[in-house]
């Protein structure tokens, strides 16, 4: 019973951690967009991925959100 409770707590806590990571990643992208020179094509891709990340976050799909935001950051060359 104890192991089940611990496992459940860890799973729930990790979901919360992802949920709080999304806004931070969006902020990093927003800040970098002000200082980064990208081609018009890459700028469009980054903005689209950032918007998708926000949509996923609002829908509670934090794994998908973090994936989209990570791809946007990769295009921008930031961590």
C-alpha positions as CSV (number, residue, x, y, z in Angstrom):
1,X,0.0,0.0,0.0
2,X,2.8,2.4,0.9
3,X,4.6,1.8,-2.5
4,X,1.4,2.5,-4.4
5,X,0.9,5.7,-2.5
6,X,4.4,6.8,-3.2
7,X,4.2,5.9,-6.9
8,X,0.9,7.8,-7.2
9,X,2.4,10.9,-5.5
10,X,5.4,10.9,-7.8
11,X,3.3,10.6,-10.9
12,X,1.1,13.5,-9.8
13,X,4.0,15.6,-8.8
14,X,5.8,15.1,-12.1
15,X,2.7,16.2,-14.0
16,X,2.7,19.4,-11.9
17,X,6.4,20.0,-12.7
18,X,5.7,19.7,-16.4
19,X,2.8,22.1,-16.1
20,X,4.9,24.7,-14.5
21,X,7.7,24.3,-17.0
22,X,5.7,25.3,-20.0
23,X,5.2,29.0,-19.1
24,X,8.9,29.3,-18.3
25,X,9.8,27.8,-21.7
26,X,7.4,30.1,-23.5
27,X,8.9,33.1,-21.7
28,X,12.4,32.0,-22.8
29,X,11.2,31.9,-26.4
30,X,9.5,35.2,-26.2
31,X,12.6,36.9,-24.7
32,X,14.9,35.3,-27.3
33,X,12.6,36.3,-30.2
34,X,13.3,40.0,-29.4
35,X,17.1,39.5,-29.8
36,X,17.4,36.7,-32.4
37,X,17.7,37.2,-36.1
38,X,15.9,34.4,-37.9
39,X,14.9,33.9,-41.5
40,X,11.2,34.8,-42.2
41,X,10.5,31.0,-42.6
42,X,12.1,30.1,-39.3
43,X,10.5,33.0,-37.5
44,X,7.1,31.7,-38.7
45,X,7.9,28.1,-37.6
46,X,9.1,29.3,-34.2
47,X,6.0,31.4,-33.6
48,X,3.7,28.6,-34.8
49,X,5.4,26.1,-32.4
50,X,5.3,28.6,-29.6
51,X,1.5,29.1,-30.2
52,X,1.0,25.3,-30.3
53,X,2.9,24.9,-27.1
54,X,0.7,27.4,-25.4
55,X,-2.5,25.7,-26.8
56,X,-1.3,22.3,-25.5
57,X,-0.4,23.8,-22.1
58,X,-3.9,25.3,-21.8
59,X,-5.4,21.9,-22.8
60,X,-3.4,20.1,-20.1
61,X,-1.2,18.3,-22.6
62,X,2.1,19.3,-21.1
63,X,4.2,16.7,-22.7
64,X,3.1,17.8,-26.1
65,X,3.6,21.4,-25.1
66,X,7.1,20.9,-23.9
67,X,7.9,19.0,-27.2
68,X,6.6,21.8,-29.4
69,X,8.5,24.4,-27.2
70,X,11.7,22.4,-27.3
71,X,11.5,22.3,-31.1
72,X,11.0,26.0,-31.3
73,X,14.0,26.5,-29.0
74,X,16.1,24.2,-31.1
75,X,15.4,26.3,-34.3
76,X,16.4,29.4,-32.3
77,X,19.6,27.8,-31.0
78,X,18.7,28.3,-27.3
79,X,18.5,25.9,-24.4
